[in-house]
Amino acid sequence: MALVLTEEQSMLRDSARGLISDKAPVSHLRQLRDSKDATGFSRDLWKSFAEMGFSGLLVPEEFGGSGLGCVEAGVVMEEIGRTLMPSPFLSTGVLAASALTRGGSAAQKAEYLPKVSAGSLLAALAVDEGAKHRPLQTAMQATRAGNGFRLKGAKALVVDGHTADLLIVAARTGGSAGEARGITLFLVNPRAKGVATERTIMVDAHNAARIEFDNVEIDADHVLGEVDSGGGLLENLLNIGRGAVASEMVGLSEEVFGRTVTYLKERKQFGKLIGEFQALQHRAAELYVDIEISRAAVMKALQALDADIEKAGSAVAVAKAKAGTTATRAVQEGVQMHGGMGMTDQFDIGFFMKRARVCEELFGDANFHADQLARARSY
């Protein structure tokens, strides 16, 4: 399959770019940060996002969505990366929509998916428990209690967890840490007794949360998928999330590259444009090549997810690792080529550097995915 967008996907990109660039430039994120906004994103903008159909991209048509795939979600995420727009699209429109569509019962789908599509319900995926992304190390316990389960433990780095109306929580009903067997996914009301949420504003001015579960009682009908067999569903969801975050990093990298090249064409030193210096030309050319390679790798991964998600793991690992290293290089070169002002908070390039660092860690950094590839190939 060609690693380019179709005409329909290009139209989606243009539509998303028009809304996001107009309503959510980097100054929008700066304003939310400086005002210490309690939500961390604009609900009015999210409403507009939903009205244009973006929140329901991955929701089946029978539940009010568009029934599109990961490539289309990646198109929107790339545009989000260009302006660093804070929104619950990743947590709700991508992860929650995919979780409910792929693992939900008929009743769960009917209850939640129309609300996700309409933008009236926000959700968050709660997986990690430590400083690094290690989903198989899930240790949070879900013990049998009456007609359901009792959850006890804590989750960290729950993206948009402080605003969620629904939590999708990975807990261990069997097996031991390090095993995929025994992981179960649960749908949890964040306002249920025993749930304590602490908002954590990340270094990039986006939002996450620490959430503690103190003997939270869950009915059996709030299990997402099968008991003890949620490991496969969780891995598929994480791969979808990894592809989406990789797409965001491609958009971020390209925006930083564009800003940097513009500066090289304007800034003069010793009576010459610094873009005429061969050393800077070489570095810019190498970065451009890296971005194009990343774009191709991410597109391949998104297409693989849509074609056969069970076989897409390696392609996703390559894409997430490459997009992460490229974004890191892009922001480092951007800051350095802008000189001293690149280090100031008043200059937007620093926002991109901070977001790139967070995206690199989300759902596994380059080292994590290199290890995944090595294990898949029995090294």
C-alpha angles and dihedrals in degrees: 000000000000114000093230135094122264120235091262092049090049090053089051090051092051091049093050092044092052094054098039098044091047100043104026115035118157089272087066090061091045091053092050090049097046093046090049089230110206094221099040094219137052113266090195090056091047088053090054089047090055094045089058089054098249096122090057099045093116096034115103115253092244088066096047099271136114098250092222128146146244094281090061092046088051090053090058093043091053090056090048088054092056093063101021089237110188109223140137091245094112096044097039111018095041112023102029094040090051093045094052094041094049101034108019126110119237090262094048092050093049092049101045113021097067089052092049090051092048092049092237096115124058121198139182136201114230111198117125122078103177141043094279133047106265109147095174089057090069106145102166107124129231110187127187113262122171110303094349144007141294117224122210126173141057140271130208134201094022101173110231089352094142093064098038122126089191132031124206103205130191113212137163118253093165145355122042138276110296095035127103090207113089099031115128130183120223134192107226132185105229089214093056119120111276097026114118119183126195117189115226117194106211126222090262093057091250122121139255135151145218110226127193124199114202108188093316110186117225127185118233091245089066092068110114108218120336129340112255091005102080095106094088094046091048093051090051091050092048091050090053089050091047091053090049094049090046088055090051090052091052090055091045092050094049093049092051090047091051093049091048095049090049089053092049088056093051108036116089127200127175087002094302135097107256088226086072092065108104095217091058091045090055093049092048091049092050091050091050090054091049091052093050091049089050091049091053093047092050093047090050090051094049091049090049091052091053094044100046118344093191090064098039099084098099094046090050092049091052092047096048093046095046095044090050096051091044093050090049091052092045095054094042091052090044093054094044096047091050089056123205096349089058087072096055125099091225089067116077097222091083091062089058092050092052094046091049090054093052093045090051089059097041110104093351136329127240092276092053092052094043086056091048091053092048092051092047088056093045095245 
